[in-house]
Amino acid sequence: MRASHADRERAVDVLKAGFAEGRLQQREYEQRITRAYQAQTHAELQMLVADLPQGPVPQAQFLPQRPMPATFMPMQMPPPVATNGAATGALVCGIMTPVSWGLTAIPAVILGHKARAEIRRTGERGDGQALVGLVLGWLGIGGWTLFFLLSILLAVTRL
């Protein structure tokens, strides 16, 4: 949303109070004031005053709280999205398949399918890891199956 002159003046008032209370150094105060007058949106103004108190800081324990305009409320960052553990396990098992003589191929496939189902349900990250684990696991299973079939075929033809 575009900022009005009144919005800019409110942000400048907050900056002045922060400077008067010793929360801002002279140089930073001047830089923020300049940016406040050049701001085009509420978001730009919010970034300038987010680390400063909005209004008087209450000294007593039971002072009533006055409502703060939503424009100057500190922005809440969403919590980081976790990576699915089964997806990481699928990727590790898939990578280990050539080194482990194919023993980790089946766990890679199982963990990959489990992780992708959990990721669809919970919205966690790690779908790419699960998919790579699945592909490497299936390649390992296919490679070892082909190896055993060729071994059996060679053994039968020698008889």
C-alpha positions in Angstrom: 0.0 0.0 0.0 1.3 3.4 -0.9 2.3 5.7 2.0 0.8 9.1 2.6 2.5 12.3 3.9 0.9 11.6 7.3 2.3 8.1 7.3 5.8 9.5 6.6 5.4 12.1 9.4 4.4 9.4 11.9 7.5 7.4 10.9 9.7 10.5 11.3 8.1 11.1 14.8 9.1 7.6 15.8 12.6 8.1 14.5 12.9 11.5 16.4 11.8 9.8 19.6 14.3 7.0 19.1 17.1 9.5 18.5 16.1 11.5 21.6 16.1 8.4 23.7 19.6 7.5 22.5 18.5 4.5 20.5 19.9 5.9 17.2 23.2 7.5 16.4 23.2 10.8 14.6 24.4 9.4 11.3 21.9 6.5 11.3 19.1 8.9 12.4 19.8 11.2 9.4 19.9 8.3 7.0 16.6 6.9 8.2 14.9 10.4 8.1 16.0 10.8 4.5 14.8 7.3 3.6 11.5 8.0 5.4 10.8 11.1 3.3 11.6 9.1 0.1 9.5 6.1 1.1 6.7 5.2 -1.3 5.1 2.3 0.6 4.1 1.4 4.1 6.5 -1.6 4.0 9.4 0.8 3.4 8.4 2.9 6.4 7.9 -0.2 8.6 11.4 -1.4 7.9 12.8 2.0 9.1 11.0 1.9 12.5 10.7 -1.9 13.1 13.5 -1.9 15.7 12.2 1.1 17.6 9.4 1.3 20.2 6.2 2.7 18.9 5.1 5.3 21.4 6.1 5.7 25.1 7.7 2.7 26.8 5.5 1.9 29.9 7.4 2.2 33.2 4.7 0.8 35.5 3.5 -2.8 35.3 -0.2 -2.1 34.7 -0.3 0.8 32.3 -3.0 0.4 29.7 -1.9 -0.5 26.2 -2.9 1.8 23.5 -3.7 0.3 20.1 -0.9 0.6 17.6 -1.7 1.2 13.9 -1.1 -1.9 11.9 1.1 0.1 9.6 3.8 0.4 12.3 3.5 -3.1 13.9 6.7 -5.1 13.7 6.6 -7.6 10.9 6.3 -11.2 12.0 8.5 -13.6 10.1 7.0 -17.1 9.6 9.0 -19.9 11.3 11.3 -21.7 9.0 9.9 -24.8 7.3 11.7 -28.0 8.4 13.2 -30.5 6.0 11.7 -34.0 6.3 14.1 -36.4 8.0 12.9 -39.4 5.9 13.8 -37.4 2.8 17.3 -36.8 4.0 17.5 -40.5 4.9 16.3 -41.5 1.4 19.0 -39.3 -0.2 21.8 -40.7 2.0 20.7 -44.3 1.4 20.4 -43.7 -2.3 23.9 -42.2 -2.5 25.3 -45.1 -0.5 23.8 -47.7 -2.8 26.9 -48.2 -5.0 29.2 -48.2 -2.0 27.1 -50.7 0.0 26.8 -53.3 -2.7 23.1 -52.3 -3.1 22.1 -53.0 0.5 20.8 -49.4 1.0 18.7 -49.4 -2.2 15.6 -50.8 -0.7 15.7 -48.5 2.4 16.2 -45.6 -0.1 13.0 -46.5 -1.9 11.0 -47.1 1.2 12.2 -43.9 2.9 11.6 -41.9 -0.4 8.0 -43.0 -0.7 7.4 -42.4 3.0 9.0 -38.9 2.8 7.0 -37.9 -0.2 3.7 -38.9 1.4 4.6 -37.0 4.6 5.7 -33.9 2.6 2.4 -33.8 0.8 0.6 -34.1 4.1 2.6 -31.6 6.2 4.1 -29.2 3.7 7.7 -29.8 4.8 10.7 -29.3 2.6 12.7 -32.1 1.0 10.7 -33.4 -1.9 13.7 -33.2 -4.2 15.8 -35.1 -1.7 13.2 -37.8 -1.5 12.8 -38.0 -5.3 16.6 -38.3 -5.8 16.7 -41.1 -3.1 13.9 -42.9 -4.9 15.6 -42.7 -8.3 18.9 -43.8 -6.9 17.3 -46.6 -5.0 15.3 -47.9 -8.0 18.4 -47.7 -10.2 20.4 -49.7 -7.6 17.6 -52.3 -7.4 17.4 -52.5 -11.2 21.2 -52.7 -11.6 21.6 -55.5 -9.1 18.6 -57.4 -10.5 20.1 -57.1 -14.0 23.5 -58.3 -12.6 22.0 -61.4 -11.0 19.9 -62.2 -14.0 22.9 -62.0 -16.3 24.9 -64.1 -13.8 22.3 -66.8 -13.8 22.0 -66.6 -17.6 25.8 -67.0 -18.0 25.8 -69.9 -15.5 23.0 -71.7 -17.4 24.6 -71.3 -20.8 27.9 -72.8 -19.5 26.1 -76.0 -18.4 
